[in-house]
Amino acid sequence: MGVPGRSSPAGKKNYFGPRLKTLRKARKSRAVDVIARLGTLGWDVTAQTYSEIESGKRMLADTELMLILRVLGASLRDLE
């Protein structure tokens, strides 16, 4: 589902990644559990890639963002 090697263009940051991490921690979810659940939904994301997403180093496709939100039981509004 994701595009391998999708890094942030020079000077650009993944705006949602750090917010996703904050949301995940607020919901007391572990990254490893989120990754496992994403796998059951068809996105076999690695721990390294997921870490890069949460740190803002890797850009997210809209579908990837929505899958992560689904796993966290959250919506776009929760990222505000």
Secondary structure, DSSP 4 states (H G I P E B T S, - for coil): -PPTT-BPPTT---SHHHHHHHHHHHTT--HHHHHHHHHHTT----HHHHHHHHHT-B---HHHHHHHHHHHT--GGGG-
